[in-house]
Amino acid sequence: MRKLLTTFLFILLASAAVPALPADSLEEDRKSAEQGDKASQFKLGQRYEAGKGVERDLDKAADWYLKAAKQGYTKAQTNLANLYRSGRGVDKDYDEAMKWYRKAADQGDTKAKMNISMMYASGQGVEKDEAEGLKWLEDAAGAGDTQAMVQLGIMYKTGKGVEKDYAMSTNWYQLAAAKGDTIAQHNLGLSYYTGKGIKKNYQESVKWHRKSAKKGYPPAEFSMGLRYAEGKGVKQDYSEVARWYKKAAKHGHTGAQNNLGVMYRKGQGVSQDYSEALKSFRQAAERGHAQACFNLGNMYLKGQGVKPDREAARKWFKKAADQGHKGSKKALESM
């Protein structure tokens, strides 16, 4: 079996989400926790881990999670395992992490199952076993965990850890998308766009991209911009292209920042504005986007939105060239 992904794409160390905890409930939670109420002990652990209403203190978070975990509180067991696995508030201890993950998994906690999968994939606290890791991931997905479904979709799409199977990939995306998972909705839109694993359908592609984009997912916002630029699944509309690129750019999507810069430079869908183009290119270039580095270099070379500066142009061309950008290599040779 090919190497299982040791770092799950889009999935960080799985822990229970910390909900908004009103300050006026702090004393009630503390009183109940001290009296042995496991749910309140878990809430206090969350508070100290996140610094919600109290000063952040991972040692105290671990203490309260442990109290609740010993009473069999599933989410506390998973969160305590997370702390042991990362060495936050306690000494890093993969054996302890696995112990508590297993206790939570035995009670059906899907986040614990996902973390067990990752530990088997990377050999943390256990002998590395890719097949066992895949089994735990499938178990979590089968139990309805959308993050696990998305990860399986990615694995089947890329052939990492499993035999490449676009139909299976799309199937997992569909299941997670139907449950409202933002990433799955975007990825399902890509499946409909490429026609891999499912019949190509641009309208369906846009439908799922839009669902994801409305939740503020940057890649989906960027994809919406691309669909409007191409006129596939929607009527071509450069004002809509710019609108979606602006949303994605605001959320830090470097591709959108670069493309928005191009639109400002051309005056396409927006008023021509070299200063805005320069700003957008710089945002992406400073985060290493090769094409943006090249575009920024050209702005300096031509004096668009900035005084001509060959040294600055050379600097940005080199940054792009170092990433293999052919246009930048030619630009450097001609300078």
Helices and strands as residue ranges (DSSP letters): G 23-25, H 26-34, H 38-50, H 58-70, H 74-86, H 94-106, H 110-122, H 130-142, H 146-158, H 166-178, H 182-194, H 202-213, H 218-230, H 238-250, H 254-266, H 274-285, H 290-302, H 310-321, H 326-334
